[in-house]
Amino acid sequence: MIKKIAAYFLVIFVFGGLAACATNSAMPKVQPSSSAAKCNCDLNKCAAQIAEKCAVQTQGQISEPDKPIPEPKLPDAKPIDQKIPDYGLLKPTKWEEVDGINQDNVSLAWPAWMQSCSTLINKPMWQNVCGAAMQLNSQTAGKPNVEATQAYFKQNFSVYKTTNVDGTDNGLITGYYEPILKGSHTKSAKYANPLYATPNDLVTVELDSLFPDLKYKRVRGRLVGNKLVPYYTRAEIEAEASPIRGKEFIYIDDVIDVFYLQIQGSGLVQLDNGSQVHVGYDNQNGHTYNSIGRLLVERGELPMANASMNGIKNWVKNNPTKLRELLNNNPSYVFFRELPAGLPGPLGALGVPILGERAVAIDPKFIPLGAPVFLSTTEPNSTKPLKRLMMAQDTGGAIKGGVRADFFWGAGFEAGKQAGAMKQMGKIWVLLPKDFVLPK
């Protein structure tokens, strides 16, 4: 994704070496970069350290807001009990209790739901509802009206209200978007800033295969002998003699746009011939994300009110010689891949294209990936109600908890303005097939 990306890794020792520990990203699950790379480190020796020290990755979809937003009052934060079963914070409720279900043109969510069904139909508990959806889709030439769409969901789904660990039902709703950049497949003075594909020596260890309690967490690094050590930092990767030289696949005109592309997780690259290339998150170097906006505020170089994407870009124009040092304070680095041509949107964690204003990123521990969800919140930096049927088609490291979502606004400048301003409180209901069995 995508998706506002900010990473928090605590460094852990693995067989005497350091490695970063992270959760799934906002994009589809990735495999180890090189089949030849084997992790020989004895992870069992540090199980206790991993369980105690491993922090959640939040590198994903969190953009610097475009204008200051009053900090919403959040419920008292409580640590998530890892013993809570998957989807264990969902509470059965009635359709009549869904706030605003009749105020949305739910038929506009139908194309996004069909995207979900393209992969969910392969899962037993979703086959019946997706089969019924495809039948309705065929009968209506892909355009069921509002009444038919509402009837379909009410006939085939049960409703669950999401809650937090403390039992409250209000949570934070943020936004993300797909930026549009200018670039070229050929390096030049104009297009000098590369996007790198995942290096062959980047090793990713999925920890749940060793420790079930560490589901969604992983270790990244590179092998030096039989020791797994941290992967190269941003400063090392972007040095003149880059250790991953040769993995460049496209070049961008503005280095700060590359930086923000890494925060969002996916983007459109506009080429000089008028064509566009979709690029999407593929992997990450495993280092902690540090906010450059926060750093500039702490240094007294920007007031909090200007610590936005546009404010930082203006600072860069006035301080070009300080840019590299500023960026290097964030050691986290994202690797990309070129996506197939003709996609209607970026690929989310479900592996399907996500559509603007009808997809959200969620925590897959508490909301099944691909499920329809109904969101009741307010528009960005506003009290105007926003009540909408969405599809939970993406994830993000910063998106943690039962009542937590990241709203995908689409591509381009206007979508970016909406995403950057969105920091609202809201409620979420999840629609699950009537024969869906919740874990106990």
HELIX and SHEET records of a PDB file:
HELIX    1   1 LEU A   43  CYS A   46  5                                   4    
HELIX    2   2 ALA A   47  LYS A   53  1                                   7    
HELIX    3   3 TRP A   95  GLU A   97  5                                   3    
HELIX    4   4 VAL A  106  ALA A  109  5                                   4    
HELIX    5   5 TRP A  110  LEU A  120  1                                  11    
HELIX    6   6 PRO A  124  TRP A  126  5                                   3    
HELIX    7   7 GLN A  127  GLN A  139  1                                  13    
HELIX    8   8 VAL A  146  ASN A  156  1                                  11    
HELIX    9   9 LEU A  207  SER A  209  5                                   3    
HELIX   10  10 PRO A  212  LEU A  214  5                                   3    
HELIX   11  11 ARG A  234  ILE A  237  1                                   4    
HELIX   12  12 VAL A  255  GLN A  264  1                                  10    
HELIX   13  13 ILE A  292  GLU A  298  1                                   7    
HELIX   14  14 MET A  304  ASN A  306  5                                   3    
HELIX   15  15 MET A  309  ASN A  318  1                                  10    
HELIX   16  16 PRO A  320  LYS A  322  5                                   3    
HELIX   17  17 LEU A  323  ASN A  328  1                                   6    
HELIX   18  18 PHE A  413  ALA A  421  1                                   9    
SHEET    1   A 4 VAL A  11  VAL A  14  0                                        
SHEET    2   A 4 GLY A  17  THR A  23 -1                                        
SHEET    3   A 4 LYS A 217  VAL A 224 -1                                        
SHEET    4   A 4 VAL A 203  GLU A 206 -1                                        
SHEET    1   B 4 VAL A  11  VAL A  14  0                                        
SHEET    2   B 4 GLY A  17  THR A  23 -1                                        
SHEET    3   B 4 LYS A 217  VAL A 224 -1                                        
SHEET    4   B 4 LYS A 227  VAL A 229 -1                                        
SHEET    1   C 8 LEU A  90  THR A  93  0                                        
SHEET    2   C 8 PHE A 157  THR A 162 -1                                        
SHEET    3   C 8 LYS A 423  PRO A 433 -1                                        
SHEET    4   C 8 GLY A 171  GLU A 178 -1                                        
SHEET    5   C 8 ARG A 404  ALA A 411  1                                        
SHEET    6   C 8 ALA A 359  ALA A 361 -1                                        
SHEET    7   C 8 PRO A 385  ASP A 394  1                                        
SHEET    8   C 8 PRO A 372  THR A 378 -1                                        
SHEET    1   D 6 ASN A 193  TYR A 196  0                                        
SHEET    2   D 6 GLU A 248  ILE A 252 -1                                        
SHEET    3   D 6 ILE A 180  SER A 184 -1                                        
SHEET    4   D 6 SER A 266  GLN A 270  1                                        
SHEET    5   D 6 GLN A 276  GLN A 284 -1                                        
SHEET    6   D 6 VAL A 334  GLU A 338 -1                                        
END                                                                             
